[in-house]
């Protein structure tokens, strides 16, 4: 057993970057800015003692918007990162992808 703290946890971590085009990145940032505004709006509704069902409706809409961002990111990830790594012979990406999809599906 290694004396290095957490050495086993970082064994497969690699510093990777995304391959988003400027158009896609701008779209994602626009969506996230809108979601950020929705979150502030929900906070304001709670501060104003807005009827619970109205707040829940806004939370649901915000979760849906965030899920859309996740789906766009996953699609881009599949089309670029995953394809490249499979072409490089890196099959570990399949396990990583399965974990990512499971995380997205929990929501």
C-alpha positions as CSV (number, residue, x, y, z in Angstrom):
1,X,0.0,0.0,0.0
2,X,1.4,3.4,-1.0
3,X,2.1,6.0,1.6
4,X,1.0,8.7,-0.7
5,X,-2.4,10.1,0.3
6,X,-5.2,9.3,-2.1
7,X,-2.7,8.0,-4.7
8,X,-5.3,5.4,-5.9
9,X,-8.0,8.1,-6.3
10,X,-6.0,10.0,-8.9
11,X,-4.6,7.1,-10.9
12,X,-6.9,7.6,-13.9
13,X,-7.3,11.4,-13.7
14,X,-6.0,13.4,-16.7
15,X,-6.1,17.1,-17.2
16,X,-8.4,17.3,-20.3
17,X,-10.1,20.2,-21.9
18,X,-13.3,20.5,-23.9
19,X,-13.5,21.1,-27.7
20,X,-16.5,23.4,-27.8
21,X,-16.7,25.8,-30.8
22,X,-17.2,29.5,-30.0
23,X,-20.8,29.2,-31.1
24,X,-21.6,26.2,-28.8
25,X,-19.7,27.9,-25.9
26,X,-21.7,31.1,-26.4
27,X,-25.0,29.1,-26.5
28,X,-24.0,27.2,-23.2
29,X,-23.0,30.5,-21.5
30,X,-26.3,32.2,-22.6
31,X,-28.3,29.3,-21.2
32,X,-26.4,29.2,-18.0
33,X,-26.8,33.0,-17.5
34,X,-30.5,32.5,-18.0
35,X,-30.5,29.7,-15.4
36,X,-28.5,31.9,-13.0
37,X,-31.3,34.6,-13.4
38,X,-33.9,31.9,-12.8
39,X,-32.2,30.9,-9.5
40,X,-32.1,34.5,-8.4
41,X,-35.8,34.7,-9.2
42,X,-36.6,31.7,-7.2
43,X,-34.6,33.1,-4.2
44,X,-36.6,36.3,-4.6
45,X,-39.9,34.4,-4.7
46,X,-39.0,32.7,-1.4
47,X,-38.0,36.0,0.1
48,X,-41.4,37.5,-0.9
49,X,-43.3,34.5,0.6
50,X,-44.7,33.6,-2.8
51,X,-47.2,30.7,-2.9
52,X,-45.3,27.4,-2.7
53,X,-46.7,25.9,-5.9
54,X,-45.5,28.9,-7.9
55,X,-42.0,28.5,-6.5
56,X,-42.0,24.8,-7.2
57,X,-43.1,25.5,-10.8
58,X,-40.1,27.8,-11.2
59,X,-37.8,25.3,-9.7
60,X,-39.0,22.7,-12.2
61,X,-38.5,25.0,-15.1
62,X,-34.9,25.7,-13.9
63,X,-34.1,22.1,-13.5
64,X,-35.4,21.4,-17.0
65,X,-33.2,24.2,-18.4
66,X,-30.2,22.8,-16.5
67,X,-30.9,19.3,-17.9
68,X,-30.9,20.8,-21.4
69,X,-27.5,22.2,-20.8
70,X,-26.3,18.8,-19.6
71,X,-27.8,17.1,-22.7
72,X,-26.0,19.5,-25.0
73,X,-22.7,18.9,-23.2
74,X,-23.2,15.2,-23.3
75,X,-23.9,15.3,-27.0
76,X,-20.8,17.3,-27.7
77,X,-18.7,15.0,-25.4
78,X,-19.9,12.0,-27.4
79,X,-19.2,13.6,-30.8
80,X,-15.7,14.8,-29.9
81,X,-14.0,13.6,-26.7
82,X,-15.4,10.1,-26.7
83,X,-14.9,9.4,-30.4
84,X,-11.3,10.7,-30.2
85,X,-10.4,8.6,-27.2
86,X,-12.0,5.4,-28.7
87,X,-10.0,6.1,-31.9
88,X,-6.9,6.4,-29.8
89,X,-7.7,3.0,-28.4
90,X,-8.6,4.3,-24.9
91,X,-11.4,2.1,-23.9
92,X,-11.5,3.5,-20.3
93,X,-13.7,6.3,-21.8
94,X,-16.6,3.8,-22.0
95,X,-16.6,3.3,-18.2
96,X,-16.3,7.1,-17.7
97,X,-19.2,7.6,-20.1
98,X,-21.4,5.1,-18.3
99,X,-20.8,6.8,-15.0
100,X,-21.6,10.2,-16.5
101,X,-24.8,8.9,-18.1
102,X,-25.9,7.4,-14.8
103,X,-25.2,10.7,-13.0
104,X,-27.4,12.6,-15.5
105,X,-30.2,10.0,-15.3
106,X,-30.4,10.3,-11.5
107,X,-32.0,13.7,-12.0
